[in-house]
Amino acid sequence: MIINCVVYENGRKCADIHTDDISDWLQRPGCLVWVALHDPDAAELAQMQQEFNLHELAVEDARKGHQRPKIEEYGSMVFVVMHLLDPTAPADTDEPLGELAVFAGPNFVLSVRNRSQYGFQDVRDRCEREPQLLQSGAGFVLYALMDAVVDRYFPVLDDFEAELEDVEEQIFTPGAARGNIERLYALKRRTGMLRHAAAPLLDVLGKLHGGRVPSVCSRVQEYFRDVHDHVTRISGAIDAMRDTIGTAIQVNLSMVTIEESETTKQLAAWAAIFAASTALAGIWGMNFTGMPELHWKYGYPLALATIFSTGVVLYWRFRKAGWL
């Protein structure tokens, strides 16, 4: 589906155009055509390939999706793939990752958004508010899109950190260890998903500033360096969080072991109390003829008192030792 098809001249919006007119506007000097697609079908991508003269391999990647974040050069055109994480998406959604493929040429930008309802109208508004920067061409639009994608990682990262802090507060709560482990493993999986989205962008952005860069991006290298710094911060935070999650899992496993040990000690203490009572009852229950106190009228109360006293003494000792 076509979201926008707009032409800009000298950094300012000129007109909304029909897709059939794209090739005509591309021939005009000083013009930049920016087209945004959302979950396009094969026919729409085929039309874009013809209008912009896109490389068939890049078009195939955009059509099939599920690509690793990457950058590829095809002549004077740059093809960039990024993963999208929707900050408002529920944590248990089956497919939380969307994808944004961007084709940036000398005088055009084509963005293809797949499996994500979170659009980039705010990026277009930002670019239109800064015509002096939009005059830099497709490179600035590519930067603005990448910057928006990376900025959307920060709220997701903040949510992960808040959830981790909540689990850490419950680590020493009795009976919460098993539930904490389940939450930590789920959080580790989601953190790994964010890491797979952000970490490859370090290599992508490293190719867009300093040294040899694609001609499309040569005029805005310092902006890509700023995005690179943001991704570095995110990657560092993710690594620290994964280490903390690993430590928290070990602590919770230790708490499970401690709780099981406490239960075992309690069972052992009660078993010892009942074992002593059973042993005494068994001795007095043998009923031998020559057994002392067998025919004494106070023998039975004395036996009960002895059994009860033994249990009380054992209970007191175990209680004092912390087993009960």
C-alpha positions as CSV (number, residue, x, y, z in Angstrom):
1,M,0.0,0.0,0.0
2,I,1.3,3.4,-0.9
3,I,1.4,5.8,2.0
4,N,3.0,8.9,0.4
5,C,4.5,9.8,-2.9
6,V,5.9,13.3,-2.6
7,V,8.4,15.3,-4.6
8,Y,10.6,18.0,-2.9
9,E,12.5,20.8,-4.7
10,N,15.3,22.6,-3.0
11,G,14.3,21.1,0.4
12,R,10.7,22.1,0.2
13,K,7.6,20.1,-0.6
14,C,6.6,20.6,-4.2
15,A,3.7,18.3,-4.8
16,D,2.0,15.0,-4.1
17,I,2.4,13.0,-7.3
18,H,1.1,9.8,-8.8
19,T,3.4,6.9,-9.0
20,D,3.3,6.8,-12.8
21,D,4.9,10.3,-12.8
22,I,7.9,9.4,-10.7
23,S,10.3,8.8,-13.6
24,D,9.4,12.2,-15.1
25,W,10.2,14.1,-11.8
26,L,13.4,12.2,-11.4
27,Q,14.7,13.8,-14.6
28,R,14.3,17.3,-13.2
29,P,17.3,18.8,-11.5
30,G,17.1,19.7,-7.8
31,C,14.1,17.4,-7.2
32,L,13.9,14.6,-4.6
33,V,11.2,12.0,-4.8
34,W,10.2,10.3,-1.5
35,V,7.8,7.3,-1.6
36,A,6.7,5.4,1.4
37,L,5.1,1.9,1.1
38,H,3.4,-0.2,3.8
39,D,3.2,-4.0,3.3
40,P,3.4,-3.6,-0.5
41,D,2.3,-6.4,-2.9
42,A,4.5,-7.7,-5.7
43,A,2.9,-5.4,-8.3
44,E,3.6,-2.3,-6.3
45,L,7.3,-3.3,-5.8
46,A,7.6,-4.2,-9.5
47,Q,6.3,-0.7,-10.4
48,M,8.8,0.9,-7.9
49,Q,11.6,-1.2,-9.4
50,Q,10.8,0.1,-12.9
51,E,10.3,3.7,-11.9
52,F,13.5,4.0,-9.8
53,N,15.6,1.4,-11.7
54,L,16.2,-0.7,-8.5
55,H,18.4,-3.7,-8.4
56,E,16.4,-6.9,-8.5
57,L,18.3,-8.5,-5.6
58,A,17.4,-5.6,-3.3
59,V,13.8,-5.7,-4.4
60,E,13.7,-9.4,-3.7
61,D,15.0,-8.8,-0.1
62,A,12.4,-6.1,0.4
63,R,9.6,-8.3,-0.9
64,K,10.5,-11.4,1.1
65,G,11.6,-9.6,4.3
66,H,13.0,-11.3,7.4
67,Q,16.4,-9.9,6.6
68,R,19.2,-9.3,9.0
69,P,19.9,-5.5,9.5
70,K,22.4,-4.6,6.8
71,I,23.6,-2.1,4.2
72,E,24.3,-2.9,0.6
73,E,25.5,-0.7,-2.3
74,Y,24.2,-1.0,-5.8
75,G,26.1,1.6,-7.9
76,S,25.0,5.0,-6.7
77,M,22.1,3.5,-4.6
78,V,22.2,2.4,-1.0
79,F,19.9,-0.3,0.3
80,V,19.5,-0.5,4.1
81,V,17.4,-2.9,6.2
82,M,16.4,-2.3,9.8
83,H,14.3,-4.0,12.4
84,L,11.3,-2.3,13.9
85,L,10.2,-2.8,17.5
86,D,6.9,-1.3,18.4
87,P,7.0,0.2,22.0
88,T,3.3,-0.2,22.3
89,A,3.2,-3.9,21.2
90,P,2.3,-6.5,23.9
91,A,5.2,-8.4,25.3
92,D,3.7,-11.8,24.3
93,T,3.0,-11.0,20.7
94,D,4.1,-13.8,18.3
95,E,6.0,-11.6,15.9
96,P,7.1,-8.3,17.6
97,L,9.6,-7.5,14.9
98,G,8.7,-5.4,11.9
99,E,11.1,-4.4,9.2
100,L,12.0,-1.2,7.3
101,A,13.9,-1.4,4.0
102,V,15.1,1.9,2.6
103,F,16.3,2.5,-1.0
104,A,18.3,5.8,-1.2
105,G,19.5,7.0,-4.5
106,P,20.9,10.3,-5.8
107,N,17.5,12.0,-6.0
108,F,15.0,9.5,-4.4
109,V,14.1,7.6,-1.3
110,L,11.9,4.6,-1.2
111,S,10.9,3.2,2.3
112,V,9.2,-0.1,2.5
113,R,7.7,-0.9,5.9
114,N,6.6,-4.5,6.6
115,R,4.7,-6.1,9.6
116,S,4.5,-2.9,11.6
117,Q,1.7,-0.4,12.2
118,Y,4.0,2.2,13.7
119,G,4.5,4.6,10.8
120,F,7.0,7.4,10.1
121,Q,4.8,10.4,9.4
122,D,6.7,12.2,12.2
123,V,10.0,11.7,10.3
124,R,8.5,13.3,7.2
125,D,7.2,16.2,9.3
126,R,10.6,16.7,10.8
127,C,12.3,16.7,7.4
128,E,9.8,19.2,6.0
129,R,10.4,21.5,9.0
130,E,14.1,21.5,8.2
131,P,14.3,22.3,4.5
132,Q,17.9,23.5,4.8
133,L,18.9,20.0,5.8
134,L,16.5,18.3,3.4
135,Q,18.5,20.0,0.6
136,S,21.3,17.6,1.5
137,G,19.2,15.1,-0.4
138,A,18.4,11.4,0.1
139,G,21.2,11.0,2.7
140,F,19.4,13.2,5.2
141,V,16.1,11.3,4.8
142,L,18.0,8.1,5.3
143,Y,19.5,9.5,8.4
144,A,16.2,10.7,9.7
145,L,14.6,7.3,9.2
146,M,17.5,5.5,10.9
147,D,17.5,7.9,13.8
148,A,13.7,7.4,14.3
149,V,14.2,3.6,14.3
150,V,17.0,3.7,16.8
151,D,15.1,6.2,19.0
152,R,12.2,3.8,19.2
153,Y,14.6,1.2,20.8
154,F,15.1,3.4,23.9
155,P,11.5,3.1,25.3
156,V,11.7,-0.7,24.7
157,L,15.0,-0.8,26.6
158,D,13.5,1.3,29.4
159,D,10.6,-1.1,29.7
160,F,13.0,-4.1,29.9
161,E,15.1,-2.3,32.6
162,A,12.0,-1.5,34.6
163,E,10.8,-5.1,34.5
164,L,14.2,-6.4,35.5
165,E,14.2,-4.0,38.5
166,D,10.8,-5.3,39.5
167,V,12.0,-8.9,39.4
168,E,15.1,-8.0,41.4
169,E,12.9,-6.5,44.1
170,Q,11.1,-9.9,44.5
171,I,14.2,-12.1,44.4
172,F,14.2,-12.7,48.2
173,T,10.4,-12.9,48.5
174,P,9.6,-16.4,49.8
175,G,8.0,-18.6,47.2
176,A,8.6,-16.2,44.3
177,A,11.8,-17.8,42.9
178,R,10.2,-20.1,40.3
179,G,7.9,-17.3,38.9
180,N,10.9,-15.0,38.8
181,I,12.9,-17.5,36.7
182,E,10.1,-17.7,34.2
183,R,9.9,-13.9,33.9
184,L,13.7,-13.6,33.6
185,Y,13.9,-16.2,30.8
186,A,11.1,-14.4,28.9
187,L,12.9,-11.1,29.5
188,K,16.2,-12.6,28.3
189,R,14.5,-13.7,25.1
190,R,13.1,-10.3,24.4
191,T,16.4,-8.6,25.2
192,G,18.1,-10.9,22.7
193,M,15.6,-9.8,20.1
194,L,16.4,-6.2,20.8
195,R,20.1,-7.1,20.6
196,H,19.7,-8.7,17.2
197,A,18.0,-5.6,16.0
198,A,20.5,-3.1,17.3
199,A,23.9,-4.8,17.2
200,P,24.2,-5.2,13.4
201,L,23.4,-1.5,13.0
202,L,26.9,-0.7,14.5
203,D,28.5,-2.2,11.3
204,V,25.8,-0.5,9.1
205,L,26.4,2.9,10.6
206,G,30.1,2.5,10.7
207,K,30.0,2.4,6.9
208,L,28.2,5.7,6.7
209,H,30.6,8.0,8.4
210,G,34.4,8.4,8.3
211,G,36.6,7.1,5.5
212,R,34.9,6.0,2.4
213,V,31.1,6.4,2.5
214,P,28.5,6.1,-0.2
215,S,28.1,9.3,-2.2
216,V,24.4,9.5,-1.1
217,C,25.5,10.0,2.5
218,S,28.7,12.0,2.1
219,R,27.1,15.3,3.0
220,V,25.6,14.1,6.3
221,Q,28.3,11.9,7.8
222,E,28.2,13.7,11.2
223,Y,24.5,12.9,11.6
224,F,25.2,9.2,11.0
225,R,28.0,9.3,13.6
226,D,25.4,10.6,16.1
227,V,23.1,7.7,15.4
228,H,26.1,5.4,15.7
229,D,26.7,6.8,19.2
230,H,23.1,6.0,20.2
231,V,23.3,2.5,19.0
232,T,26.6,2.0,20.9
233,R,24.8,3.2,24.1
234,I,21.9,0.8,23.4
235,S,24.3,-2.2,22.8
236,G,26.2,-1.5,26.0
237,A,23.0,-1.3,28.0
238,I,21.8,-4.5,26.5
239,D,25.0,-6.4,27.3
240,A,24.9,-5.1,30.9
241,M,21.2,-6.1,31.2
242,R,21.9,-9.6,29.9
243,D,24.7,-10.0,32.4
244,T,22.4,-8.9,35.2
245,I,19.7,-11.3,34.0
246,G,22.1,-14.1,34.1
247,T,23.1,-13.2,37.6
248,A,19.5,-12.9,38.7
249,I,18.7,-16.3,37.3
250,Q,21.5,-17.9,39.2
251,V,20.4,-16.1,42.4
252,N,16.8,-17.3,41.9
253,L,18.1,-20.9,41.3
254,S,20.0,-20.6,44.6
255,M,16.9,-19.4,46.3
256,V,15.0,-22.4,45.0
257,T,17.7,-24.7,46.4
258,I,17.6,-22.9,49.7
259,E,13.9,-23.1,50.0
260,E,14.0,-26.8,49.2
261,S,16.7,-27.3,51.8
262,E,14.6,-25.5,54.4
263,T,11.7,-27.8,53.6
264,T,13.9,-30.8,53.8
265,K,15.1,-29.7,57.3
266,Q,11.6,-29.2,58.5
267,L,10.5,-32.6,57.2
268,A,13.6,-34.2,58.8
269,A,12.9,-32.5,62.2
270,W,9.3,-33.7,62.2
271,A,10.4,-37.2,61.1
272,A,12.9,-37.3,64.0
273,I,10.2,-36.3,66.5
274,F,7.8,-38.9,65.3
275,A,10.6,-41.5,65.1
276,A,11.4,-41.0,68.8
277,S,7.8,-41.3,69.7
278,T,7.3,-44.4,67.6
279,A,10.4,-46.0,69.1
280,L,9.1,-45.4,72.6
281,A,5.7,-46.7,71.7
282,G,7.2,-49.7,70.1
283,I,9.2,-50.5,73.2
284,W,6.2,-50.3,75.6
285,G,4.0,-52.2,73.1
286,M,6.1,-55.4,73.2
287,N,4.1,-56.7,76.2
288,F,6.7,-59.1,77.7
289,T,5.7,-60.7,80.9
290,G,8.8,-59.6,82.9
291,M,8.7,-56.0,81.5
292,P,8.9,-53.4,84.3
293,E,5.8,-51.3,85.0
294,L,3.7,-53.5,82.8
295,H,1.1,-54.2,85.6
296,W,1.6,-50.8,87.3
297,K,-1.5,-48.7,87.2
298,Y,0.5,-45.5,86.5
299,G,2.6,-47.2,83.7
300,Y,0.4,-46.1,80.8
301,P,0.2,-42.4,81.9
302,L,3.9,-42.5,82.5
303,A,4.6,-43.9,79.0
304,L,2.4,-41.2,77.4
305,A,4.1,-38.5,79.4
306,T,7.5,-39.8,78.4
307,I,6.6,-39.9,74.7
308,F,5.1,-36.4,74.9
309,S,8.0,-35.0,76.8
310,T,10.5,-36.4,74.3
311,G,8.6,-34.8,71.5
312,V,8.5,-31.5,73.2
313,V,12.2,-31.6,74.0
314,L,13.1,-32.5,70.4
315,Y,10.7,-29.8,69.1
316,W,12.4,-27.2,71.3
317,R,15.9,-28.3,70.2
318,F,15.0,-28.2,66.5
319,R,13.2,-24.8,66.9
320,K,16.3,-23.4,68.6
321,A,18.5,-24.7,65.8
322,G,16.3,-23.0,63.2
323,W,14.9,-26.2,61.6
324,L,11.3,-25.5,62.6
